[in-house]
Amino acid sequence: MEERNLRTHPSRMRCPQCGGLHFLETGQLFALTPMSKTADGQTRLHTEDAVPVLNYLCRQCGHILLYSAKHLKRI
């Protein structure tokens, strides 16, 4: 992965996997979108309930944390 496009995120959050304190922020906004199956077996996306999130990558182990962008006031 290229780290030059990523910003180091100083924080007090700890990685739940390794306990690391250093994260990289990609700056990309994603949406968590709920899905369900219809009676005929088709997958349906519920885009009206999507939640915008930002992802943070632990520099030590690569674990990804997702945080609500609205909560972080980034959108």
N, C-alpha and C positions, 0 to 999 in steps of 0.2 A: 504494500500500500504506500502511496506517496504521501508523506507527511507535510510537504510544503504547502499544500492547499488546506491543511487542517489547522485549527487554532487550539493552542493548549488552554485548557479550562482550569484555572485555579479554583479549587472548591474545598468544602468541608465534607462532601459526600464520600463515602467509602464504597469500594467495589464489594458487592456481596459475595463474590467468588474468591477473590484473593486478598481483599482488604486494602488494596492500593488506593492512593489519593490523587493520582495524576490521570487526567482524562483529556482526550482530544475531542473537540467539537467540530463536526463536519460542516455545520452551517446550513445543512439541507433540511427542509421541512417535509415531513411525511405525514400521512394520515392513517390512523388505525381505523379500519372499516369493519364493522360487524358483518358476519355472513350467516346465512341459514340455508337449509335445504328445503326445497318445495316438495309437495306431495309426489310429484313425478320424478324426483331425484335430481333436479336442477339446482345449481348453487345460485343464491340470490345475494347481492351486495346491498347493504342498507347505507347508502351514501349520505342520507340525511342525518345519520347518527355518527358520522365520522368525527374523530378527535384529532386535531393537528398536534403532532409531537416532534420534538427535536431529539436526536440521538447523540449519545456521548460514548466514546470508546475508551475503555481502560487501557492505558499505555503498557501496563504490566502483563495482563493476561489476555486482552482482546475482548473481554466481556462487554456487551452493549447494554446501556441503560437508556430507557425512553422516558422523557418527561413532557408533560403537557406544555405546549407552546403558549397557550393562554395563561397558564399558571406562571410561567416564566416571563410573561408580558413581552414576547418576541414577535407577535404578529399584529 
